[in-house]
């Protein structure tokens, strides 16, 4: 008997983009790289899910751009909310954690690219911190 996956859903700020995925929220990243800081104003908070578990239900307003050679970022063409971070060749796609519906409790994760962290905020939790991406 196949185990049923926990279901998560979310949307952009205006609701033009809706998505859902199944799975445990166990692949959490807080990225402090320069691209994320410029894109999100502080750092990116991402939840990874297997591609086959991810569905975008409303796509008419979905836009994307290549932020580097292998990375495509999607966003809402109406309100500008960032939706996903997608690296070519990865089995997982990364969704912005702040877009998830309800009170999502994230109790673990990793801070990455802390060497590029902005000087205008502090990391005030006990999660592991890495200057780049851990191996």
ZAMARGU-4260 file (C-alpha; in steps of 0.2 Angstrom, whole numbers, plus 5000, padded with zeros to 4 digits):
<rodrens>
0) 5000/5000/5000 | 5007/5017/4995 | 5009/5030/5009 | 4999/5046/5006 | 5010/5061/5005
5) 5006/5077/5015 | 4998/5090/5003 | 5004/5108/5003 | 4997/5122/4992 | 5001/5140/4989
10) 4999/5155/4978 | 5007/5172/4973 | 5001/5188/4982 | 4987/5191/4969 | 4982/5173/4967
15) 4985/5172/4948 | 4997/5158/4951 | 4992/5143/4962 | 5002/5127/4965 | 5002/5112/4975
20) 5014/5097/4980 | 5015/5082/4991 | 5028/5077/5003 | 5037/5081/5019 | 5044/5098/5021
25) 5062/5092/5024 | 5072/5100/5011 | 5073/5118/5017 | 5086/5131/5012 | 5089/5149/5017
30) 5100/5157/5003 | 5110/5173/5007 | 5118/5174/4990 | 5119/5190/4981 | 5106/5185/4968
35) 5093/5180/4981 | 5096/5196/4991 | 5093/5206/4976 | 5078/5196/4971 | 5069/5195/4988
40) 5076/5210/4997 | 5084/5199/5011 | 5087/5181/5008 | 5077/5167/4999 | 5068/5154/5009
45) 5065/5138/4999 | 5056/5122/5001 | 5062/5108/4989 | 5050/5095/4982 | 5052/5081/4969
50) 5047/5088/4952 | 5034/5074/4949 | 5025/5080/4965 | 5024/5098/4960 | 5009/5105/4950
55) 5006/5123/4945 | 4987/5124/4944 | 4986/5142/4936 | 4999/5146/4924 | 4993/5160/4912
60) 5002/5174/4922 | 5018/5163/4925 | 5034/5171/4919 | 5052/5166/4920 | 5070/5171/4917
65) 5087/5163/4917 | 5097/5170/4932 | 5112/5160/4927 | 5117/5147/4915 | 5108/5133/4923
70) 5095/5142/4934 | 5078/5148/4929 | 5067/5158/4941 | 5048/5159/4939 | 5037/5173/4945
75) 5020/5180/4943 | 5018/5192/4929 | 5005/5202/4938 | 5011/5205/4956 | 5029/5200/4954
80) 5029/5187/4967 | 5044/5175/4965 | 5037/5157/4963 | 5051/5144/4960 | 5070/5142/4959
85) 5074/5128/4946 | 5091/5121/4942 | 5093/5111/4926 | 5097/5093/4930 | 5090/5093/4948
90) 5077/5081/4952 | 5069/5094/4964 | 5061/5111/4961 | 5062/5124/4975 | 5047/5134/4980
95) 5047/5150/4990 | 5042/5145/5007 | 5033/5161/5011 | 5020/5157/4997 | 5013/5142/5006
100) 4996/5143/5013 | 4992/5142/5031 | 5004/5142/5046 | 5018/5131/5040 | 5030/5126/5053
105) 5048/5125/5047 | 5059/5118/5061 | 5075/5114/5052 | 5085/5119/5037 | 5101/5127/5032
110) 5108/5144/5029 | 5119/5144/5013 | 5130/5157/5005 | 5132/5166/5022 | 5148/5174/5016
115) 5137/5185/5005 | 5124/5189/5019 | 5119/5207/5019 | 5126/5218/5033 | 5108/5225/5037
120) 5102/5209/5046 | 5108/5195/5058 | 5104/5176/5057 | 5096/5173/5074 | 5092/5155/5074
125) 5103/5139/5078 | 5101/5131/5060 | 5118/5126/5052 | 5127/5140/5042 | 5138/5137/5027
130) 5148/5150/5018 | 5143/5142/5001 | 5133/5126/4998 | 5137/5110/5009 | 5144/5095/5000
</rodrens>
